[in-house]
Amino acid sequence: MTDGDAILVEGLRKEYGTKQALSGLDLTVPNGTVQGLLGPNGAGKTTAVRILSTLLRPSGGRARVAGFDVAAEPDQVRHRIGLLGQHAALDEELSGRENLEMFGRLYHLGARRAAARAGDLLERFDLAAAGRKPVSAYSGGMRRRLDLAACLIGSEHRGGPRVLFLDEPTTGLDPRGRGEVWSAVRSLVEGGTTVLLTTQYLEEADQLADDIAVLDAGRVVAQGSPDALKTRLGADRIDVVVRDPARLEAAASLVGMAARAAEVSRDTDRRLLSAPVTDRMAALAETVRALEAAGIEAEDIALRRPTLDEVFLHTTATTAPTAATATAPATKEGTA
């Protein structure tokens, strides 16, 4: 681990009897960056977060967070991290300020310091005007921002924890609420906090993450920046929506020849054809000419890059969920 790394994971394993939740996870996260963790249910995302935040002991391997070993020095790690889980940990009957002050007292800040810290965080997360209102009156985005503030209140650094773990932080939020949380996360990163983010929203990873690790069966199967992962998947693509579903196969043949593509994917329900291209503009012009010459009407033709959705499906397609990747029943790791 170098001075520039906030998280170092080497050969991390977690086993429940004969079942493996993590099977040799390796990961390095530089300081001041956002590391995304993607993967299907059961891939090990939440298990990894719980080990790195000292809530769960590993079966093997090693992990260091903020320079300290999570198994041998858990107290040192806890003083330097924040954790936002999948579910809000707020009292609905208390006001936003009262919730933060309560968390401050639990961190042994004392009444005066807890009140001051609560005021600072309400301002920072644009919740000062609603600070006296009960949490039951908050929108989803406001609650999540307050939950995020609560996980920072005990940090030794007023700017925020050195490392922040976000486990599916915007699940269930509408687009406005997700945007509010994204803005808050970006602000923390600008202040020097390192973020490890697990998410089911691929757009969220695309928006926030500097680097993405795709997990499957408890280990990393692909890693890189969002752009690098998309580029690794292959060439740009041309998408064609055919107006008449009866002409879909004829159009597919023409698109394949125009794009010089060995394979054209078909989505019959959407009347959509998609093919990889090497020369974007030449393929577009040739496709338009070929369809017009054949009298096939297209509702839409577009050039695009591969999406993170396609990266996700491609990199996790070879391993379906099995008992070997499941976690122990009746525990939070079961949703990892």
Secondary structure as UniProt FT lines:
FT   TURN            3..4
FT   STRAND          5..16
FT   TURN            17..18
FT   STRAND          19..30
FT   TURN            31..32
FT   STRAND          34..38
FT   TURN            41..42
FT   HELIX           45..52
FT   TURN            53..54
FT   STRAND          60..65
FT   TURN            66..67
FT   STRAND          68..69
FT   TURN            70..72
FT   HELIX           74..78
FT   TURN            79..80
FT   STRAND          81..84
FT   TURN            92..93
FT   HELIX           96..106
FT   TURN            107..108
FT   HELIX           111..124
FT   TURN            125..126
FT   HELIX           128..130
FT   TURN            131..132
FT   HELIX           135..137
FT   HELIX           140..150
FT   TURN            151..154
FT   TURN            158..159
FT   STRAND          163..167
FT   TURN            169..172
FT   HELIX           175..190
FT   TURN            191..192
FT   STRAND          194..198
FT   HELIX           202..208
FT   STRAND          211..216
FT   TURN            217..218
FT   STRAND          219..224
FT   HELIX           226..233
FT   STRAND          236..242
FT   HELIX           245..247
FT   HELIX           248..259
FT   STRAND          265..267
FT   TURN            268..271
FT   STRAND          272..277
FT   HELIX           280..293
FT   TURN            294..295
FT   STRAND          298..304
FT   HELIX           308..315
FT   TURN            316..318
FT   HELIX           323..325
FT   TURN            329..330
FT   HELIX           332..335
//
